[in-house]
């Protein structure tokens, strides 16, 4: 069984070299670049990846465009701040060699700075299992801007937990808070594009429920003070999105989304066809 590694990114020149290097065992690599203005395209092409450039304001649409560009039996969907270790590749190859299922969840090892944080991830702040290994045609993202829903074809197979993806989630506490603020912006737009922000009482209940689930149900207490911070972020995220949509609707009301400008259709080539190039540094967070 052949597999394509799919990377969706925006202005990730600093992280792409490490991410792409760890994808060498894939049969092909597709990199989708959404409104990137740095050297990400040159880095990806130099590493042998197929590059699809365009503008997709909605996350679900850009990920679906990447999936459509994959031509192998299986797809592994990763982000630029994630690296796939060799032992995980071995587990992935064993799985797809015999799997009759449509998709599999893969363990995610989230890091805050240099610290591996195993517990407490909940409510849009982070996850320890993601359905990122799937057959071509088995996964379709919905049209949402942040944490979009997913529709699947086929059954879910066994979870791959013997090894996990290294996820450089946040550089530090400030980085985590910036991510919550960015996510809440996109969520406010999704709320206004759907049925509106809803009631403040429901937002408060959701915030409290997610914070408690993070700290108690997901075991955030095991991480000490950092677990408490993660629980606070899990609760603040939906409440802050609600307040932004409620108090500043004109700022977050989405405009109609034009069709994505993706240029000519991408041709999927075997990974590693092009010579290496010098990798210039870049900032981390896309706008």
C-alpha positions as CSV (number, residue, x, y, z in Angstrom):
1,X,0.0,0.0,0.0
2,X,1.3,3.5,-0.9
3,X,0.9,6.5,1.3
4,X,1.1,10.3,0.8
5,X,2.0,12.6,3.6
6,X,-0.1,15.8,3.4
7,X,1.1,19.0,5.1
8,X,-1.1,22.1,5.2
9,X,0.8,25.3,6.3
10,X,1.1,29.1,6.0
11,X,4.4,30.9,6.3
12,X,6.1,27.9,8.1
13,X,9.6,28.2,6.5
14,X,11.2,27.8,9.9
15,X,9.4,24.5,10.7
16,X,9.0,22.9,7.2
17,X,12.6,21.5,6.9
18,X,12.3,19.4,10.1
19,X,8.7,18.3,9.2
20,X,9.6,17.3,5.7
21,X,12.8,15.5,6.6
22,X,10.7,13.2,8.9
23,X,8.3,12.4,6.0
24,X,11.0,10.8,3.9
25,X,9.5,7.3,4.3
26,X,6.3,8.4,2.6
27,X,5.8,7.5,-1.1
28,X,4.8,11.1,-1.9
29,X,4.4,14.4,-0.1
30,X,1.9,17.1,-0.9
31,X,2.3,20.6,0.8
32,X,-0.6,23.0,0.7
33,X,0.4,26.6,1.2
34,X,-2.4,29.0,2.1
35,X,-1.5,32.6,1.3
36,X,2.2,32.1,2.2
37,X,4.6,34.9,1.5
38,X,7.9,33.4,2.9
39,X,10.2,30.7,1.4
40,X,7.9,27.8,2.3
41,X,7.2,26.9,-1.4
42,X,10.9,26.9,-2.3
43,X,11.7,24.7,0.7
44,X,9.0,22.2,-0.1
45,X,9.9,21.9,-3.7
46,X,13.6,21.5,-2.9
47,X,12.7,18.7,-0.6
48,X,10.8,16.9,-3.4
49,X,7.3,17.7,-2.4
50,X,4.4,18.7,-4.6
51,X,3.3,22.2,-3.8
52,X,-0.3,23.5,-4.0
53,X,-0.5,27.2,-3.5
54,X,-3.7,29.3,-3.1
55,X,-6.0,31.2,-0.8
56,X,-8.4,29.3,1.4
57,X,-9.9,31.5,4.2
58,X,-11.8,28.5,5.5
59,X,-9.7,25.7,7.0
60,X,-11.9,22.9,5.9
61,X,-11.6,24.0,2.2
62,X,-7.8,24.1,2.2
63,X,-7.5,20.7,3.8
64,X,-10.0,19.2,1.3
65,X,-7.9,20.7,-1.5
66,X,-4.8,19.0,-0.2
67,X,-6.6,15.6,0.2
68,X,-7.8,15.9,-3.4
69,X,-4.2,16.3,-4.6
70,X,-3.2,13.0,-3.0
71,X,-3.2,10.1,-5.4
72,X,-2.1,7.1,-3.2
73,X,-4.2,4.5,-1.4
74,X,-3.6,6.1,2.0
75,X,-3.0,9.7,3.3
76,X,-1.2,10.8,6.5
77,X,-2.2,14.4,7.4
78,X,0.3,16.3,9.5
79,X,1.0,19.9,10.4
80,X,4.2,21.8,9.9
81,X,4.9,21.8,13.7
82,X,4.7,18.0,13.8
83,X,7.4,15.4,13.1
84,X,6.8,11.7,12.5
85,X,9.5,9.5,14.2
86,X,10.8,6.4,12.5
87,X,9.1,4.0,15.0
88,X,5.7,5.6,14.1
89,X,6.4,5.1,10.4
90,X,7.0,1.4,11.1
91,X,3.6,1.2,12.9
92,X,1.8,3.0,10.1
93,X,3.2,0.7,7.5
94,X,2.2,-2.4,9.5
95,X,-1.3,-0.9,9.9
96,X,-2.0,0.0,6.3
97,X,-0.6,-3.4,5.0
98,X,-3.7,-5.2,6.4
99,X,-6.3,-2.7,7.5
100,X,-9.8,-3.0,6.0
101,X,-10.9,0.2,7.7
102,X,-11.4,3.8,6.4
103,X,-9.3,5.6,9.0
104,X,-7.2,5.3,12.2
105,X,-6.4,7.7,15.0
106,X,-2.7,8.3,15.8
107,X,-1.2,9.3,19.1
108,X,-0.1,13.0,19.4
109,X,2.7,13.9,21.9
110,X,2.1,17.6,22.7
111,X,5.0,19.7,23.9
112,X,5.0,23.1,25.6
113,X,8.5,24.3,25.2
114,X,10.7,21.2,25.9
115,X,8.1,19.6,28.2
116,X,6.0,16.7,27.1
117,X,2.5,17.3,28.4
118,X,0.4,14.1,28.3
119,X,-2.8,15.2,30.2
120,X,-5.5,17.8,30.2
121,X,-5.9,18.5,26.5
122,X,-9.5,19.3,25.8
123,X,-12.0,21.7,24.2
124,X,-10.2,22.8,21.1
125,X,-6.9,23.5,22.9
126,X,-5.2,20.2,22.0
127,X,-5.7,16.5,21.6
128,X,-3.8,13.4,22.2
129,X,-5.4,11.3,19.4
130,X,-6.2,12.5,15.9
131,X,-7.8,10.7,12.9
132,X,-5.0,11.6,10.5
133,X,-4.3,8.2,8.8
134,X,-7.1,7.5,6.3
135,X,-7.8,5.9,2.9
136,X,-8.1,8.3,0.0
137,X,-11.7,9.4,-0.3
138,X,-12.5,8.4,3.3
139,X,-12.2,11.9,4.9
140,X,-13.9,15.2,4.2
141,X,-13.6,18.4,6.2
142,X,-16.6,20.6,6.8
143,X,-16.6,24.3,6.0
144,X,-15.5,25.8,9.3
145,X,-12.6,28.2,10.1
146,X,-11.3,26.6,13.3
147,X,-11.4,22.9,14.4
148,X,-13.8,22.0,11.5
149,X,-15.9,18.9,11.8
150,X,-15.1,15.8,9.6
151,X,-17.2,13.3,7.7
152,X,-15.8,9.8,7.2
153,X,-16.5,6.9,4.8
154,X,-15.8,3.5,6.3
155,X,-15.1,2.2,9.8
156,X,-12.6,3.3,12.3
157,X,-9.7,0.9,12.8
158,X,-7.4,0.3,15.8
159,X,-5.7,3.3,17.3
160,X,-1.9,3.7,16.7
161,X,-0.5,4.4,20.2
162,X,2.7,2.4,20.3
163,X,4.5,5.6,19.0
164,X,3.3,9.2,18.6
165,X,3.9,12.3,16.5
166,X,6.1,14.9,18.1
167,X,4.0,18.1,18.2
168,X,5.7,21.4,19.1
169,X,2.4,22.9,20.2
170,X,3.4,26.0,22.2
171,X,6.8,27.6,22.8
172,X,5.7,28.9,26.2
173,X,2.8,30.2,28.2
174,X,2.4,33.4,26.2
175,X,2.4,31.3,23.0
176,X,-0.5,29.3,24.4
177,X,-2.5,32.4,25.2
178,X,-1.9,33.8,21.8
179,X,-3.2,30.6,20.3
180,X,-6.4,30.8,22.3
181,X,-6.9,34.3,21.2
182,X,-6.4,33.4,17.5
183,X,-8.6,30.4,17.7
184,X,-11.4,32.4,19.4
185,X,-11.3,34.9,16.5
186,X,-12.0,32.2,14.0
187,X,-14.6,30.6,16.2
188,X,-16.4,33.9,16.6
189,X,-16.6,34.1,12.8
190,X,-18.0,30.6,12.6
191,X,-20.6,31.4,15.2
192,X,-21.8,34.5,13.3
193,X,-21.8,32.5,10.0
194,X,-24.1,29.9,11.6
195,X,-26.8,30.6,14.2
196,X,-25.2,33.5,16.1
197,X,-23.3,33.5,19.4
198,X,-26.2,32.0,21.4
199,X,-26.9,32.9,25.1
200,X,-24.3,34.0,27.6
201,X,-25.6,31.3,30.0
202,X,-24.9,28.5,27.6
203,X,-21.4,29.9,26.9
204,X,-20.7,30.0,30.6
205,X,-21.9,26.5,31.1
206,X,-19.7,25.3,28.2
207,X,-16.7,27.1,29.5
208,X,-17.1,25.6,33.0
209,X,-17.7,22.1,31.6
210,X,-14.7,22.2,29.4
211,X,-12.4,23.5,32.1
212,X,-13.6,20.8,34.6
213,X,-13.3,18.1,31.9
214,X,-9.8,19.2,31.1
215,X,-8.6,19.3,34.7
216,X,-10.5,16.3,36.1
217,X,-11.7,14.1,33.3
218,X,-8.6,14.5,31.2
219,X,-6.2,14.4,34.1
220,X,-4.8,17.9,33.8
221,X,-4.2,17.9,37.6
222,X,-1.4,15.4,37.0
223,X,0.5,18.2,35.2
224,X,0.5,20.5,38.2
225,X,0.3,24.2,37.6
226,X,0.6,23.8,33.8
227,X,-2.5,21.5,33.9
228,X,-4.4,24.2,35.6
229,X,-3.4,26.7,32.9
230,X,-4.5,24.3,30.2
231,X,-7.9,23.8,31.9
232,X,-8.3,27.6,32.0
233,X,-7.5,27.9,28.3
234,X,-9.9,25.1,27.5
235,X,-12.7,27.0,29.3
236,X,-11.7,30.5,28.1
237,X,-11.7,29.5,24.4
238,X,-15.5,29.1,23.9
239,X,-16.4,31.9,26.3
240,X,-14.0,34.4,24.6
241,X,-15.3,33.4,21.1
242,X,-18.9,34.0,22.3
243,X,-18.1,37.4,23.8
244,X,-16.3,38.5,20.6
245,X,-19.2,37.5,18.5
246,X,-21.7,39.1,20.9
247,X,-19.9,42.3,21.7
248,X,-18.1,43.0,18.4
249,X,-20.1,41.3,15.7
250,X,-19.1,43.8,12.9
251,X,-15.5,43.0,13.5
252,X,-16.0,39.2,13.2
253,X,-18.9,38.9,10.8
254,X,-17.5,36.9,7.9
255,X,-17.6,38.1,4.4
256,X,-18.6,35.7,1.6
257,X,-15.8,33.4,0.8
258,X,-14.7,33.4,-2.9
259,X,-13.7,30.2,-4.6
260,X,-10.1,29.2,-3.7
261,X,-7.4,30.4,-6.1
262,X,-5.3,27.2,-6.4
263,X,-3.7,27.8,-9.8
264,X,-3.2,24.8,-12.1
265,X,-3.9,21.3,-10.8
266,X,-1.0,19.8,-8.8
267,X,0.8,16.8,-10.1
268,X,1.8,14.3,-7.3
269,X,5.4,13.2,-7.7
270,X,7.4,10.7,-5.7
271,X,9.0,12.3,-2.6
272,X,12.6,13.2,-2.7
273,X,13.0,14.0,-6.4
274,X,14.7,17.4,-6.0
275,X,18.0,18.4,-4.5
276,X,18.1,19.9,-1.1
277,X,18.3,23.7,-0.7
278,X,19.4,26.1,2.0
279,X,16.5,26.6,4.5
280,X,16.0,30.2,5.6
281,X,14.4,31.0,8.9
282,X,10.9,32.3,9.3
283,X,8.4,33.3,12.0
284,X,5.9,30.8,13.4
285,X,2.4,32.0,13.5
286,X,0.4,32.6,10.4
287,X,-2.1,35.5,10.6
